[in-house]
Amino acid sequence: MVKAGDTFNIGEICPESGVYRIKTASCKANAGCTISKEQLTIPLVKGKTFPPCKNCHGVIVWEFVKKA
Ligand SMILES: [Zn+2]
């Protein structure tokens, strides 16, 4: 059972369809990468893998927010 605040690394399998938020991103320090507000949360379907940063493929730690 996934609960709010649980974190996942990129490449891990999504255990629960829902909304996930960027907790930490390695690319935040990268001047060439700006994560837009729209990119801070994503909907992700159970069984998909957690993605890296869309802009720079940087490492992201995703945090579960709520079920879909
Ligand atoms: Zn990035």
PDB file of the backbone (N, CA, C, O) and the ligand in Angstrom, with CONECT records:
HET     ZN  A 101       1
ATOM      1  N   MET A   1       0.852  -1.202   0.000  1.00  0.00           N
ATOM      2  CA  MET A   1       0.000   0.000   0.000  1.00  0.00           C
ATOM      3  C   MET A   1       0.884   1.248   0.000  1.00  0.00           C
ATOM      4  O   MET A   1       1.738   1.431   0.868  1.00  0.00           O
ATOM      5  N   VAL A   2       0.656   2.082  -0.982  1.00  0.00           N
ATOM      6  CA  VAL A   2       1.454   3.310  -1.086  1.00  0.00           C
ATOM      7  C   VAL A   2       0.785   4.402  -0.279  1.00  0.00           C
ATOM      8  O   VAL A   2      -0.438   4.538  -0.300  1.00  0.00           O
ATOM      9  N   LYS A   3       1.591   5.186   0.439  1.00  0.00           N
ATOM     10  CA  LYS A   3       1.009   6.304   1.162  1.00  0.00           C
ATOM     11  C   LYS A   3       1.717   7.608   0.804  1.00  0.00           C
ATOM     12  O   LYS A   3       2.843   7.603   0.306  1.00  0.00           O
ATOM     13  N   ALA A   4       1.045   8.710   1.062  1.00  0.00           N
ATOM     14  CA  ALA A   4       1.596  10.020   0.746  1.00  0.00           C
ATOM     15  C   ALA A   4       2.966  10.171   1.381  1.00  0.00           C
ATOM     16  O   ALA A   4       3.152   9.878   2.562  1.00  0.00           O
ATOM     17  N   GLY A   5       3.915  10.627   0.595  1.00  0.00           N
ATOM     18  CA  GLY A   5       5.252  10.837   1.115  1.00  0.00           C
ATOM     19  C   GLY A   5       6.216   9.714   0.767  1.00  0.00           C
ATOM     20  O   GLY A   5       7.428   9.882   0.899  1.00  0.00           O
ATOM     21  N   ASP A   6       5.694   8.561   0.321  1.00  0.00           N
ATOM     22  CA  ASP A   6       6.572   7.478  -0.117  1.00  0.00           C
ATOM     23  C   ASP A   6       7.371   7.954  -1.328  1.00  0.00           C
ATOM     24  O   ASP A   6       6.843   8.657  -2.190  1.00  0.00           O
ATOM     25  N   THR A   7       8.639   7.570  -1.388  1.00  0.00           N
ATOM     26  CA  THR A   7       9.486   8.053  -2.480  1.00  0.00           C
ATOM     27  C   THR A   7       9.961   6.916  -3.376  1.00  0.00           C
ATOM     28  O   THR A   7      10.083   5.767  -2.950  1.00  0.00           O
ATOM     29  N   PHE A   8      10.224   7.270  -4.626  1.00  0.00           N
ATOM     30  CA  PHE A   8      10.625   6.291  -5.637  1.00  0.00           C
ATOM     31  C   PHE A   8      11.728   6.879  -6.506  1.00  0.00           C
ATOM     32  O   PHE A   8      11.743   8.074  -6.804  1.00  0.00           O
ATOM     33  N   ASN A   9      12.644   6.014  -6.902  1.00  0.00           N
ATOM     34  CA  ASN A   9      13.736   6.432  -7.771  1.00  0.00           C
ATOM     35  C   ASN A   9      13.366   6.177  -9.226  1.00  0.00           C
ATOM     36  O   ASN A   9      12.500   5.356  -9.526  1.00  0.00           O
ATOM     37  N   ILE A  10      14.034   6.892 -10.120  1.00  0.00           N
ATOM     38  CA  ILE A  10      13.764   6.682 -11.540  1.00  0.00           C
ATOM     39  C   ILE A  10      14.114   5.245 -11.914  1.00  0.00           C
ATOM     40  O   ILE A  10      15.088   4.678 -11.420  1.00  0.00           O
ATOM     41  N   GLY A  11      13.301   4.668 -12.795  1.00  0.00           N
ATOM     42  CA  GLY A  11      13.509   3.287 -13.206  1.00  0.00           C
ATOM     43  C   GLY A  11      12.719   2.298 -12.377  1.00  0.00           C
ATOM     44  O   GLY A  11      12.539   1.152 -12.790  1.00  0.00           O
ATOM     45  N   GLU A  12      12.241   2.717 -11.211  1.00  0.00           N
ATOM     46  CA  GLU A  12      11.403   1.834 -10.406  1.00  0.00           C
ATOM     47  C   GLU A  12      10.017   1.726 -11.039  1.00  0.00           C
ATOM     48  O   GLU A  12       9.576   2.624 -11.756  1.00  0.00           O
ATOM     49  N   ILE A  13       9.344   0.620 -10.763  1.00  0.00           N
ATOM     50  CA  ILE A  13       8.006   0.408 -11.310  1.00  0.00           C
ATOM     51  C   ILE A  13       6.970   1.103 -10.431  1.00  0.00           C
ATOM     52  O   ILE A  13       6.971   0.961  -9.209  1.00  0.00           O
ATOM     53  N   CYS A  14       6.095   1.852 -11.078  1.00  0.00           N
ATOM     54  CA  CYS A  14       5.037   2.551 -10.350  1.00  0.00           C
ATOM     55  C   CYS A  14       4.075   1.542  -9.717  1.00  0.00           C
ATOM     56  O   CYS A  14       3.480   0.734 -10.429  1.00  0.00           O
ATOM     57  N   PRO A  15       3.914   1.579  -8.389  1.00  0.00           N
ATOM     58  CA  PRO A  15       3.089   0.601  -7.692  1.00  0.00           C
ATOM     59  C   PRO A  15       1.607   0.968  -7.637  1.00  0.00           C
ATOM     60  O   PRO A  15       0.774   0.131  -7.289  1.00  0.00           O
ATOM     61  N   GLU A  16       1.279   2.202  -7.975  1.00  0.00           N
ATOM     62  CA  GLU A  16      -0.089   2.682  -7.795  1.00  0.00           C
ATOM     63  C   GLU A  16      -0.341   3.845  -8.755  1.00  0.00           C
ATOM     64  O   GLU A  16       0.410   4.820  -8.758  1.00  0.00           O
ATOM     65  N   SER A  17      -1.384   3.749  -9.561  1.00  0.00           N
ATOM     66  CA  SER A  17      -1.715   4.859 -10.451  1.00  0.00           C
ATOM     67  C   SER A  17      -2.066   6.077  -9.620  1.00  0.00           C
ATOM     68  O   SER A  17      -2.859   5.999  -8.681  1.00  0.00           O
ATOM     69  N   GLY A  18      -1.465   7.203  -9.975  1.00  0.00           N
ATOM     70  CA  GLY A  18      -1.761   8.397  -9.208  1.00  0.00           C
ATOM     71  C   GLY A  18      -0.896   9.569  -9.615  1.00  0.00           C
ATOM     72  O   GLY A  18      -0.301   9.602 -10.693  1.00  0.00           O
ATOM     73  N   VAL A  19      -0.851  10.529  -8.709  1.00  0.00           N
ATOM     74  CA  VAL A  19      -0.070  11.745  -8.945  1.00  0.00           C
ATOM     75  C   VAL A  19       1.210  11.674  -8.129  1.00  0.00           C
ATOM     76  O   VAL A  19       1.190  11.366  -6.937  1.00  0.00           O
ATOM     77  N   TYR A  20       2.312  11.961  -8.787  1.00  0.00           N
ATOM     78  CA  TYR A  20       3.621  11.952  -8.143  1.00  0.00           C
ATOM     79  C   TYR A  20       4.273  13.314  -8.322  1.00  0.00           C
ATOM     80  O   TYR A  20       4.083  13.989  -9.334  1.00  0.00           O
ATOM     81  N   ARG A  21       5.041  13.696  -7.319  1.00  0.00           N
ATOM     82  CA  ARG A  21       5.652  15.028  -7.298  1.00  0.00           C
ATOM     83  C   ARG A  21       7.166  14.882  -7.181  1.00  0.00           C
ATOM     84  O   ARG A  21       7.666  13.945  -6.560  1.00  0.00           O
ATOM     85  N   ILE A  22       7.884  15.820  -7.786  1.00  0.00           N
ATOM     86  CA  ILE A  22       9.337  15.829  -7.668  1.00  0.00           C
ATOM     87  C   ILE A  22       9.716  16.216  -6.242  1.00  0.00           C
ATOM     88  O   ILE A  22       9.372  17.296  -5.761  1.00  0.00           O
ATOM     89  N   LYS A  23      10.431  15.312  -5.578  1.00  0.00           N
ATOM     90  CA  LYS A  23      10.911  15.610  -4.221  1.00  0.00           C
ATOM     91  C   LYS A  23      12.286  16.249  -4.317  1.00  0.00           C
ATOM     92  O   LYS A  23      12.522  17.334  -3.787  1.00  0.00           O
ATOM     93  N   THR A  24      13.192  15.555  -5.007  1.00  0.00           N
ATOM     94  CA  THR A  24      14.503  16.152  -5.277  1.00  0.00           C
ATOM     95  C   THR A  24      14.873  15.873  -6.728  1.00  0.00           C
ATOM     96  O   THR A  24      14.517  14.836  -7.288  1.00  0.00           O
ATOM     97  N   ALA A  25      15.585  16.804  -7.317  1.00  0.00           N
ATOM     98  CA  ALA A  25      16.058  16.643  -8.685  1.00  0.00           C
ATOM     99  C   ALA A  25      17.508  17.081  -8.746  1.00  0.00           C
ATOM    100  O   ALA A  25      17.863  18.174  -8.306  1.00  0.00           O
ATOM    101  N   SER A  26      18.343  16.207  -9.301  1.00  0.00           N
ATOM    102  CA  SER A  26      19.778  16.515  -9.365  1.00  0.00           C
ATOM    103  C   SER A  26      20.031  17.693 -10.292  1.00  0.00           C
ATOM    104  O   SER A  26      21.067  18.351 -10.199  1.00  0.00           O
ATOM    105  N   CYS A  27      19.097  17.957 -11.176  1.00  0.00           N
ATOM    106  CA  CYS A  27      19.316  18.980 -12.195  1.00  0.00           C
ATOM    107  C   CYS A  27      18.944  20.378 -11.716  1.00  0.00           C
ATOM    108  O   CYS A  27      19.119  21.351 -12.449  1.00  0.00           O
ATOM    109  N   LYS A  28      18.435  20.484 -10.500  1.00  0.00           N
ATOM    110  CA  LYS A  28      18.068  21.816 -10.010  1.00  0.00           C
ATOM    111  C   LYS A  28      19.272  22.750  -9.989  1.00  0.00           C
ATOM    112  O   LYS A  28      19.132  23.964 -10.141  1.00  0.00           O
ATOM    113  N   ALA A  29      20.464  22.170  -9.799  1.00  0.00           N
ATOM    114  CA  ALA A  29      21.685  22.967  -9.759  1.00  0.00           C
ATOM    115  C   ALA A  29      22.210  23.244 -11.168  1.00  0.00           C
ATOM    116  O   ALA A  29      23.121  24.049 -11.358  1.00  0.00           O
ATOM    117  N   ASN A  30      21.622  22.568 -12.139  1.00  0.00           N
ATOM    118  CA  ASN A  30      22.075  22.709 -13.523  1.00  0.00           C
ATOM    119  C   ASN A  30      21.411  23.927 -14.161  1.00  0.00           C
ATOM    120  O   ASN A  30      20.197  23.940 -14.363  1.00  0.00           O
ATOM    121  N   ALA A  31      22.190  24.926 -14.471  1.00  0.00           N
ATOM    122  CA  ALA A  31      21.642  26.171 -15.017  1.00  0.00           C
ATOM    123  C   ALA A  31      20.930  25.936 -16.344  1.00  0.00           C
ATOM    124  O   ALA A  31      20.057  26.709 -16.737  1.00  0.00           O
ATOM    125  N   GLY A  32      21.310  24.870 -17.024  1.00  0.00           N
ATOM    126  CA  GLY A  32      20.707  24.588 -18.333  1.00  0.00           C
ATOM    127  C   GLY A  32      19.359  23.921 -18.229  1.00  0.00           C
ATOM    128  O   GLY A  32      18.690  23.717 -19.242  1.00  0.00           O
ATOM    129  N   CYS A  33      18.948  23.578 -17.027  1.00  0.00           N
ATOM    130  CA  CYS A  33      17.675  22.878 -16.870  1.00  0.00           C
ATOM    131  C   CYS A  33      16.765  23.630 -15.917  1.00  0.00           C
ATOM    132  O   CYS A  33      17.100  23.840 -14.751  1.00  0.00           O
ATOM    133  N   THR A  34      15.623  24.029 -16.420  1.00  0.00           N
ATOM    134  CA  THR A  34      14.632  24.675 -15.572  1.00  0.00           C
ATOM    135  C   THR A  34      13.381  23.817 -15.579  1.00  0.00           C
ATOM    136  O   THR A  34      12.762  23.603 -16.621  1.00  0.00           O
ATOM    137  N   ILE A  35      13.022  23.333 -14.412  1.00  0.00           N
ATOM    138  CA  ILE A  35      11.819  22.520 -14.294  1.00  0.00           C
ATOM    139  C   ILE A  35      10.628  23.462 -14.129  1.00  0.00           C
ATOM    140  O   ILE A  35      10.556  24.236 -13.175  1.00  0.00           O
ATOM    141  N   SER A  36       9.712  23.381 -15.062  1.00  0.00           N
ATOM    142  CA  SER A  36       8.552  24.271 -15.000  1.00  0.00           C
ATOM    143  C   SER A  36       7.579  23.783 -13.932  1.00  0.00           C
ATOM    144  O   SER A  36       7.634  22.634 -13.495  1.00  0.00           O
ATOM    145  N   LYS A  37       6.691  24.680 -13.524  1.00  0.00           N
ATOM    146  CA  LYS A  37       5.671  24.336 -12.526  1.00  0.00           C
ATOM    147  C   LYS A  37       4.862  23.115 -12.944  1.00  0.00           C
ATOM    148  O   LYS A  37       4.510  22.266 -12.126  1.00  0.00           O
ATOM    149  N   GLU A  38       4.578  23.053 -14.245  1.00  0.00           N
ATOM    150  CA  GLU A  38       3.765  21.951 -14.778  1.00  0.00           C
ATOM    151  C   GLU A  38       4.491  20.621 -14.654  1.00  0.00           C
ATOM    152  O   GLU A  38       3.862  19.563 -14.615  1.00  0.00           O
ATOM    153  N   GLN A  39       5.822  20.678 -14.591  1.00  0.00           N
ATOM    154  CA  GLN A  39       6.605  19.439 -14.536  1.00  0.00           C
ATOM    155  C   GLN A  39       6.827  18.953 -13.103  1.00  0.00           C
ATOM    156  O   GLN A  39       7.387  17.879 -12.890  1.00  0.00           O
ATOM    157  N   LEU A  40       6.393  19.734 -12.135  1.00  0.00           N
ATOM    158  CA  LEU A  40       6.647  19.352 -10.741  1.00  0.00           C
ATOM    159  C   LEU A  40       5.811  18.152 -10.310  1.00  0.00           C
ATOM    160  O   LEU A  40       6.212  17.393  -9.427  1.00  0.00           O
ATOM    161  N   THR A  41       4.663  17.984 -10.928  1.00  0.00           N
ATOM    162  CA  THR A  41       3.855  16.804 -10.642  1.00  0.00           C
ATOM    163  C   THR A  41       3.508  16.103 -11.953  1.00  0.00           C
ATOM    164  O   THR A  41       3.342  16.741 -12.992  1.00  0.00           O
ATOM    165  N   ILE A  42       3.402  14.782 -11.879  1.00  0.00           N
ATOM    166  CA  ILE A  42       3.026  14.008 -13.065  1.00  0.00           C
ATOM    167  C   ILE A  42       1.984  12.964 -12.667  1.00  0.00           C
ATOM    168  O   ILE A  42       1.986  12.467 -11.541  1.00  0.00           O
ATOM    169  N   PRO A  43       1.097  12.641 -13.602  1.00  0.00           N
ATOM    170  CA  PRO A  43       0.257  11.473 -13.396  1.00  0.00           C
ATOM    171  C   PRO A  43       1.049  10.268 -13.885  1.00  0.00           C
ATOM    172  O   PRO A  43       1.693  10.337 -14.932  1.00  0.00           O
ATOM    173  N   LEU A  44       1.011   9.180 -13.149  1.00  0.00           N
ATOM    174  CA  LEU A  44       1.726   7.985 -13.599  1.00  0.00           C
ATOM    175  C   LEU A  44       0.851   6.758 -13.360  1.00  0.00           C
ATOM    176  O   LEU A  44       0.220   6.609 -12.314  1.00  0.00           O
ATOM    177  N   VAL A  45       0.835   5.892 -14.363  1.00  0.00           N
ATOM    178  CA  VAL A  45      -0.005   4.699 -14.320  1.00  0.00           C
ATOM    179  C   VAL A  45       0.785   3.535 -13.727  1.00  0.00           C
ATOM    180  O   VAL A  45       1.972   3.365 -14.004  1.00  0.00           O
ATOM    181  N   LYS A  46       0.105   2.742 -12.911  1.00  0.00           N
ATOM    182  CA  LYS A  46       0.691   1.541 -12.312  1.00  0.00           C
ATOM    183  C   LYS A  46       1.374   0.691 -13.383  1.00  0.00           C
ATOM    184  O   LYS A  46       0.795   0.429 -14.437  1.00  0.00           O
ATOM    185  N   GLY A  47       2.597   0.265 -13.109  1.00  0.00           N
ATOM    186  CA  GLY A  47       3.323  -0.586 -14.043  1.00  0.00           C
ATOM    187  C   GLY A  47       4.333   0.162 -14.895  1.00  0.00           C
ATOM    188  O   GLY A  47       5.251  -0.438 -15.453  1.00  0.00           O
ATOM    189  N   LYS A  48       4.158   1.489 -14.995  1.00  0.00           N
ATOM    190  CA  LYS A  48       5.125   2.305 -15.746  1.00  0.00           C
ATOM    191  C   LYS A  48       6.339   2.553 -14.858  1.00  0.00           C
ATOM    192  O   LYS A  48       6.267   2.389 -13.640  1.00  0.00           O
ATOM    193  N   THR A  49       7.447   2.945 -15.467  1.00  0.00           N
ATOM    194  CA  THR A  49       8.630   3.252 -14.673  1.00  0.00           C
ATOM    195  C   THR A  49       8.711   4.758 -14.419  1.00  0.00           C
ATOM    196  O   THR A  49       8.290   5.571 -15.242  1.00  0.00           O
ATOM    197  N   PHE A  50       9.255   5.096 -13.271  1.00  0.00           N
ATOM    198  CA  PHE A  50       9.417   6.505 -12.929  1.00  0.00           C
ATOM    199  C   PHE A  50      10.455   7.125 -13.863  1.00  0.00           C
ATOM    200  O   PHE A  50      11.554   6.592 -14.021  1.00  0.00           O
ATOM    201  N   PRO A  51      10.102   8.250 -14.477  1.00  0.00           N
ATOM    202  CA  PRO A  51      10.987   8.849 -15.496  1.00  0.00           C
ATOM    203  C   PRO A  51      12.036   9.779 -14.892  1.00  0.00           C
ATOM    204  O   PRO A  51      11.856  10.315 -13.799  1.00  0.00           O
ATOM    205  N   PRO A  52      13.144   9.959 -15.631  1.00  0.00           N
ATOM    206  CA  PRO A  52      14.107  10.991 -15.256  1.00  0.00           C
ATOM    207  C   PRO A  52      13.580  12.362 -15.681  1.00  0.00           C
ATOM    208  O   PRO A  52      12.497  12.458 -16.258  1.00  0.00           O
ATOM    209  N   CYS A  53      14.327  13.401 -15.403  1.00  0.00           N
ATOM    210  CA  CYS A  53      13.939  14.746 -15.834  1.00  0.00           C
ATOM    211  C   CYS A  53      13.757  14.770 -17.346  1.00  0.00           C
ATOM    212  O   CYS A  53      14.613  14.310 -18.102  1.00  0.00           O
ATOM    213  N   LYS A  54      12.622  15.316 -17.765  1.00  0.00           N
ATOM    214  CA  LYS A  54      12.300  15.395 -19.182  1.00  0.00           C
ATOM    215  C   LYS A  54      13.284  16.280 -19.937  1.00  0.00           C
ATOM    216  O   LYS A  54      13.583  16.043 -21.108  1.00  0.00           O
ATOM    217  N   ASN A  55      13.777  17.293 -19.253  1.00  0.00           N
ATOM    218  CA  ASN A  55      14.639  18.286 -19.922  1.00  0.00           C
ATOM    219  C   ASN A  55      16.070  17.797 -20.088  1.00  0.00           C
ATOM    220  O   ASN A  55      16.652  17.879 -21.170  1.00  0.00           O
ATOM    221  N   CYS A  56      16.628  17.284 -18.988  1.00  0.00           N
ATOM    222  CA  CYS A  56      18.070  16.990 -19.010  1.00  0.00           C
ATOM    223  C   CYS A  56      18.371  15.546 -18.620  1.00  0.00           C
ATOM    224  O   CYS A  56      19.538  15.166 -18.523  1.00  0.00           O
ATOM    225  N   HIS A  57      17.337  14.738 -18.397  1.00  0.00           N
ATOM    226  CA  HIS A  57      17.493  13.341 -17.997  1.00  0.00           C
ATOM    227  C   HIS A  57      18.198  13.218 -16.650  1.00  0.00           C
ATOM    228  O   HIS A  57      18.808  12.193 -16.346  1.00  0.00           O
ATOM    229  N   GLY A  58      18.106  14.264 -15.857  1.00  0.00           N
ATOM    230  CA  GLY A  58      18.705  14.247 -14.522  1.00  0.00           C
ATOM    231  C   GLY A  58      17.945  13.315 -13.593  1.00  0.00           C
ATOM    232  O   GLY A  58      16.801  12.940 -13.848  1.00  0.00           O
ATOM    233  N   VAL A  59      18.617  12.955 -12.511  1.00  0.00           N
ATOM    234  CA  VAL A  59      18.051  12.030 -11.530  1.00  0.00           C
ATOM    235  C   VAL A  59      16.994  12.734 -10.684  1.00  0.00           C
ATOM    236  O   VAL A  59      17.221  13.826 -10.162  1.00  0.00           O
ATOM    237  N   ILE A  60      15.860  12.101 -10.562  1.00  0.00           N
ATOM    238  CA  ILE A  60      14.758  12.655  -9.772  1.00  0.00           C
ATOM    239  C   ILE A  60      14.313  11.632  -8.739  1.00  0.00           C
ATOM    240  O   ILE A  60      14.268  10.431  -9.007  1.00  0.00           O
ATOM    241  N   VAL A  61      13.985  12.131  -7.555  1.00  0.00           N
ATOM    242  CA  VAL A  61      13.295  11.295  -6.576  1.00  0.00           C
ATOM    243  C   VAL A  61      11.844  11.749  -6.585  1.00  0.00           C
ATOM    244  O   VAL A  61      11.543  12.918  -6.346  1.00  0.00           O
ATOM    245  N   TRP A  62      10.939  10.794  -6.868  1.00  0.00           N
ATOM    246  CA  TRP A  62       9.515  11.085  -6.956  1.00  0.00           C
ATOM    247  C   TRP A  62       8.833  10.760  -5.633  1.00  0.00           C
ATOM    248  O   TRP A  62       9.202   9.811  -4.940  1.00  0.00           O
ATOM    249  N   GLU A  63       7.847  11.556  -5.303  1.00  0.00           N
ATOM    250  CA  GLU A  63       7.106  11.377  -4.060  1.00  0.00           C
ATOM    251  C   GLU A  63       5.624  11.184  -4.391  1.00  0.00           C
ATOM    252  O   GLU A  63       5.045  11.926  -5.184  1.00  0.00           O
ATOM    253  N   PHE A  64       5.035  10.178  -3.768  1.00  0.00           N
ATOM    254  CA  PHE A  64       3.617   9.904  -4.013  1.00  0.00           C
ATOM    255  C   PHE A  64       2.752  10.984  -3.372  1.00  0.00           C
ATOM    256  O   PHE A  64       2.948  11.332  -2.208  1.00  0.00           O
ATOM    257  N   VAL A  65       1.800  11.510  -4.127  1.00  0.00           N
ATOM    258  CA  VAL A  65       0.905  12.539  -3.612  1.00  0.00           C
ATOM    259  C   VAL A  65      -0.480  11.963  -3.329  1.00  0.00           C
ATOM    260  O   VAL A  65      -0.964  11.999  -2.197  1.00  0.00           O
ATOM    261  N   LYS A  66      -1.109  11.431  -4.380  1.00  0.00           N
ATOM    262  CA  LYS A  66      -2.452  10.881  -4.191  1.00  0.00           C
ATOM    263  C   LYS A  66      -2.791   9.903  -5.303  1.00  0.00           C
ATOM    264  O   LYS A  66      -2.196   9.923  -6.381  1.00  0.00           O
ATOM    265  N   LYS A  67      -3.757   9.052  -5.013  1.00  0.00           N
ATOM    266  CA  LYS A  67      -4.225   8.084  -6.003  1.00  0.00           C
ATOM    267  C   LYS A  67      -4.947   8.781  -7.135  1.00  0.00           C
ATOM    268  O   LYS A  67      -5.505   9.864  -6.960  1.00  0.00           O
ATOM    269  N   ALA A  68      -4.933   8.147  -8.308  1.00  0.00           N
ATOM    270  CA  ALA A  68      -5.623   8.712  -9.460  1.00  0.00           C
ATOM    271  C   ALA A  68      -7.120   8.609  -9.264  1.00  0.00           C
ATOM    272  O   ALA A  68      -7.886   9.032 -10.130  1.00  0.00           O
TER     273      ALA A  68
HETATM  274 ZN    ZN A 101      16.583  18.512 -15.533  1.00  0.00          ZN2+
END
